[in-house]
Structure formats: structure tokens, C-alpha cells
Amino acid sequence: MLMKKVLLGLSGGIDSAISIYVLKRAGYEVEALTLHMCDTKNFELDLLDAKKICKFFNIKHHTLDVRKEFKKEVVDYFVNEYKNARTPNPCCKCNREIKFKYLFDTCNKMKFDYIATGHYARKCVVEYNNKKRYAIKIANDNDKDQAYVLYNLDQNQIKHTLFPLSYLKKEEVRKIAKFLNLKIYNKKDSLDVCFIKDIKYNEFIKQNDFGKDYKERIALGEKNNNIKLIEEIEKAKYLKQGFFINKNGKVLGIHKGIINYTIGQRKGLNISLSNRAYVININKDNLNITLGEDKDLYKNELFVKNINLQAIEKIKENEKIENCICKIRYKDKGEYCTLEKKNELIYVKFSKDVRAITPGQAAVFYKEDVILGGGEII
């Protein structure tokens, strides 16, 4: 019997490295692919580690340059969401449009049977209207569970993907790496946005639009009365200062631009008020940022667009699905809710108020530990 061939997405980290070990022990023929997504120093170091890992396990290592595609699908999306007063989730976008897309493209070209990743997630098969459906399921390690960021994978992607770490805990993965004498056994996890290092998000956004010397360019444009350059700056409304206001519309002060804030933010407002203030609304049209109390952040409903379904095939107009759980951010524990289809959107009604519902973030729906689907919060 021929061994099944697997193409593993190798980041250079410990999780994807031990995935090779698990797959080989299970009898698969494994090769690895590292996607060249950006030019940060961290990526260069990760690429070196990826090559060392493949040499350690004696498997073939491939690389694919997707920098252009990554810039368009992930970086530009990230920047534009902040400019439109939304808080993006680049990992969800990257998984669908970059990682899994190009892993599968390469897998098909090289005639592999499966792809695999080092995500902490499980996959399962469920019955829906007498049809087989593939879905992502919460990992065995709840602390490291990454099912949430995989909500937008389609049926074919889930069907042909293996998650070797499904039933392992992170501490077990590190123990295996140490036992094997793999030098990266204590390598730190990547917790931040991979393409932004040693710089704040707002500075990255400005640099992405105007270049690293944008401050000097603005000063030079003003000094030399360069109308074209000044108009270019003026078009970027998100760079303009606006007003902090309270719930009644009273002006409280001036803010530094909407890209610097997100729903629920308390620190970094640089405004002196008698009570603790939180960002409760950002208006991209008039540039007003509304401040309120912590209690103002709690709501019991939201709408979702750009929906992807997994365990269920469709939700009919006005159909309700009860006793679901909805998570509104990666580390959210989730809250019980009812889903209802309304005008191509999903209306989510929670059983109790949830804190800091943030436009742009993913809302992911579960039945127990299986993903029904998800989308972007409006």
C-alpha cells in the first residue's frame, strides 16, 4: 500500500516542526512548504529555522514567494479596515486567502493527498439534512485552541487538511521537541501580527500609505507649498484629528485620528475626565469618537456579513438557530445566542449582554465544540 503524501505548511516554529514528527510516525510521506509572505527580520530567521527543521527530519523543503499576494489580501485589508474605523482580524484573512490557498495550489500541482498545518484544531464530519459536512472543532488544548481563526475554510479545504496537533497540548509538544533534541524546543510563540514588528499599528498604517519618511514629506510639502502633496495628505481623513464626544454629543477634547483607537480602549486616550472613559463608538464619516463608561460597552446583539458556513449548508431567510455559542474575538469564551438570517446577514441575539462588540472582528458560531460558521461583525 502506497504511503499518503502530505504537504506541510512550515513556519519555522515548534508547532509545525512537531507536526512533521507526528505525521511521519503515522506513516505519511511528508514534504514542507514555507510561504515567503513578508520581508521582516523575523521571517528571515524563521526561514533559516524551517530549513534546519527539514534537514533534521530529512524531508524536502520548498518555498513559495507570495509577498505580492500577501500585501494585497492581508496588509492592504488590515490598513483599510483601520482607516474605516474597524478592527481587522488579519489571521482569519491570511488563513483563507494566503496560507490554505497556496498550500492547496502547491499540493494539487505536486499531486499530494493532503496538506497539514500546525494549528491546534480538530476536524470532524457531521450530518446535515442527510448530507456529509466537514467542520472545524475546538482543539484538545483549550488554552491554545485556534479553531476560531479557521472558521472561513471551505468544505474542500477542511476535507483535505490534517491537523497533527489536534489532541496534543502545547506543553506536550515542547516535551517532544526537547526529547528529540530539536534546538527550537523553547522558541517563543508568535503572538503579534506577523508583518508588524517593533512598531505601533498606527505608525505602520501611516508608513504603508506614505512611506517611512511621511513626516518629512508632509513638512517639505508645506514648506514648499506643494499643493499636490498636501492634497494627498488631506485625502487621508483618518490622519486628521477629530473630536472626543460624550453620549450626548458634547465635545470633550481632540483625538489624534481614528486609526489610533478601537472599541473598548481605555489607555492611551490622553484626555483628563472625572470618570474612567472608554471608546464606545468610532464614526469614520465625521471623525467623532464617543467616550462612555464601561457599562456602555455591553450589548446583546450584532449583525454579521461575509458569512462562511461549515457544519451547516445554509440558513434560510428568517430561519432561527437556537442554543448556539458565539465568540466575538479570539480569546473570547463565548456566550449563548440565537442566530437568524435577515437580508443576507446573520443577526445574533445573545442570551445576556457581551462586552465590546467590535466591528471588523470575526463572530464565530458553535454548536457545543463544532463550528457552524462565522463572519465579520458590522
N, C-alpha and C positions, 0 to 999 in steps of 0.2 A: 504493500500500500504506500503510495507516494505521500510524503510529508506536505502538509499545507504550508503555503508561503505567506509570510506576514511582513508588511512594510510598517515599521515602527517610526512614529514621529519622535525624533530625539532632540531634546532641547539642550542637553549637556548637564542636566540636573540629575539628582539622585533618583527621582521617581521614574523617569523614562529609562534610566540605566538599569534599575532593578526589574523593570518590565521586560527587558531583554532576557534577564536571567529566568524569570518566571515562564516566559514563552518557550525558551529553549528546553527547560525542564519538562514542559508539557508536550514536547515533541515537534514543535513548529520550526520551520526553516525561517530565520529572521535576517532581514537587512534593515538598515536605518536610513532615514531621510531627515536632514536638518534644513529648515527653511530659512533662507537669508532674508530677514524682514526689515532690518534697520542697521545702521552703522554705529551704534553705541559701543563704547569700550566694553560694556558688559557682554554684548553679543560676541565680540571677538574672543573674549575669554571663554564664553560658553561653547563657541565653535571648537576651540582647542580642546576643551574637556570632552566634547562629543567625539572628536577623533580619537582621543585616548581611550574612551569607553569602548568604542568599536574595536580598537586594537586589543583591548583587554579581553573582550568576549569573542574575538576572532570572527567578526562579521563585517560585511561590506558596508561602507558608509557613502551616502550620496548627499549632495547639496543642491538646492534649487533657489535661484535668485528671484524673489517675489517682492523686492523693495518697492518697485513702481506700483504694484497692485496693493501692497500694504499701505502705502501712502494715500492712495485714492480711497480705499474701502474703510480703513481704520483711522488713520491720522486725521484726514480731512473731515471725516464724520465726527471725530472727537472734538475738533476745533469748532466746527459749525454748530454742534449741539450746545456748547457753552455760549457761543455767540447768540444763540436763540433762547437763552435763559433756561436751558435744560441741562440735566446732569447725565452724561452718557455712561454706557457700560461697554467699554472697548473690548473686553474679553469675550462677551457674547457675540459681538460683531465679528471679531477675529476668528473665533471657532468656526462660524458658519462660512464666512466669505474668504478666509485665507487658509487656516490650518487644515480643516477637513476637506475643503475644496481641492487644494493642491496635493494633499496626501492621496486623495482618491484619483485625481487625474494621473498622478505618477503610478499609483497602484494598478490602474487599468492599462496604462501603456506598457508596464513591465510584467503584466499578467500575473499579479499576485492574487491571492484568495481573499485576504483581509488587510485592513490597516489596524494599527493599535496605537494607543496613546497612554501616557502615564497618569491620566485623570483618575481621581478617586470617585468612581461612579460604577453602577451596575446597569446592565441592560436586561430587559425581560420581554416576554411575549404574552400579550393579553388578548382576550376575545372581545370584540366589539361588533354587535349585530351579526354574529356568526362569522366574522372575518378576523383573521390574524393581524394584530397590530404590534409593532415594536415600540418600546418606550424606554426611557432612561429612569433608573431607580436610584434612590438615595444610597450612598456607599455604606459599607460596614463601619467605617470610621466617621462618625457624625462630625467630629471636630474638623476633619479635612474634606468633608463631602463637597464635591464640585458638580453635582447634578444640575444645580441651578444655572450654571453658565453653559449648559448643553441643551437647554430647553428648545432651541431653534434648529436642532438637527432633524433632517427628514428621515423618512422610513428606510430608504436605501442606505443612507449613511449609518444609521443605527444597526441595521441588519448585518452590515459587513465590517463592523468595528468591534475590536476586542479591547476590554479594559482589564489588563492583567492584575491590577492592584485592587480589584473590586472588593475582595474580602480581607485585605490586609490593612493594618493600622500603620500610621506613619512611623511609630517607634519600632515596629517590626521591620519595616523597610530599611531603616537605618541600621538595625542589628544585622540584617542580611548583608548589607553593604560592608559593614565592618568585618563580619565573618569572612567575606570574600577577599578582604584586604583591598577594597576599592578605595582609592585615595580621596574620593569626594564624599565619603560616608557622612561627614559632618558639614557639608556645604549648606549654606543658608538657603531657605526658600525665597523665591522671588515674590514679594508681597505687593509691590507697587506696579504702576503702569509700565510695561517693559520698555517703551520707547521714550520715557521721560526719566532721566536720572540727574540728580544734583541740581535741580531747578524746579521752581514752583510752576503749577499748571498755568497760571495767568501769564507768566513770563514766556513759557513755551508757546502759548497761543499767539502772543504778540510777535515772537520771533518767527513763527511759522508763516505769518502773513507779511511781515515787513523785513525779515532778515535780522540777524543778530545785532546789527548796528541801527535798529529802528529809532532809538532815542536820538542818535546823532543825525539821522536823516531828517527827523522832524525839526530839530533845531536849525539844521542847514537850510531846510525849505523855508522856514520862517525868516531866517536872516537874509536870504537872497530873494525873498518874495516869489518863491517857486510855486505858482498857482496850481500847477498840475499835481505836484507832490502834496500840497496842503489839501487839495480836493480829495486825493486818495485817502489821506488820513481821516478827513471829515466823513467819508462814506462809511468808515468803520464805526458805527454808532456804539458798538459795545465798548469802545475805548473811552467814550465820553463819560464824564461824571454825571450822576443823576442825584435824585433826592431819596433819602430815607424818609418814609412817612409812617404814621401810625394807622390803625384800622379806620379812623375817621377822616383820613386824608390830610392830617396836619403834618407840615414839614418839620422833621426832627433834625435834619442835618444833610450833609452831602456825602455820597459814597464815591468810590474810586472807579466804578464801572462794573457792569453786571457779570463779567467773566470772573470776578473775584469772589462770588458768593454762590451758595447753594441752600436749598431748603433745610431748615433746622440748624443752620450755622449760628453760633453764639460768639466764638472767638474771632478776633481779627476785624471786628466791626469798627473799632476806633471811634466810638461815639459814647458820650457820657450821658447816661439816663438814670433816673432814680431806681428803676427796677431792671432785673436781668432781661435783656432783649434777644429775640431770636428772629431769624429771617423766616417769614411765613408766606411770602409771595414775591415773585420777581416778574415785572412787566417789561417785556422786551420792546414794546411799542413806545411807551412814554418814559422808559428807563427808571421808573419808580420801584423802589424796594420797600415792601411793607414789613415793619417790625412789630412783633407782638410778644405775648407771654408764651411759656411752654405749653399751656393748656390749649392755645390756639393752633398748635401743630397737630392736634388729634382730629381725625376724620374717620368716617365709617364707609366710604365709598370711593370708587375711582373708575375711570374708563381706560381701556387698553386698545391699542391699534397694532397693525403689523403682526397679526396673530399666527402662530405656528402650533399645530396640534400633533400630539404623539399618541397617547393611549386611546384617544377617541378620534374618529374620522372627521366629524363635523358637528357643529352646534347649529340647530335651525333657528331662524328668526323668532325671537320671543321665547325660545326654549330656556328653561331654567335647570341648572345642575346644582343640587344642594349638597351640603356637608363636604365641601371641598376645603382645602387649605391653600391659602395664597401667601407667598413670600414676596415682599416688595423690595428686598435688597439681598445681597449675597449672604450676609451673616444673620439675616432675619430668621427668627424661629417659626414664623408663620402664624396665621390666625384663620379660624374657620370662617367660611364665607359661602355665598350663593353666586353662581355665575349665570348671566343672562345675555343672550345675543340681541343687540339693538343697533340697527342700521350699520351692519358690518363691523361694529365694535363689540367688545365684551364689557359688560357692566358688572362690576364686582361690588357686592354688598356684604360688608363684614358683620360678624355677629357682635363685635364690640369695636370701639374706636382704636385705630392704629396710629402710630406717631410718624410724622414727617414723610408723608407720601410725596415722592419726588418725581416730577416729570422727566422723562428720558431714561429712568431706571427700568429694569425688567420686572414685570409682575409674572410670577410663575405659579401655576396651579397644580395641585397634587390631589390624588385620592390615596389617603394613607401615605405610602412612601413612593408612589409611582407618579411620574409627571403626566398630567393630562395635556398640558400645553402652556403657552405663555405669550407675552408680547410686550410692547413698550407702553409705559404709563404716559397718558396725555397730560 
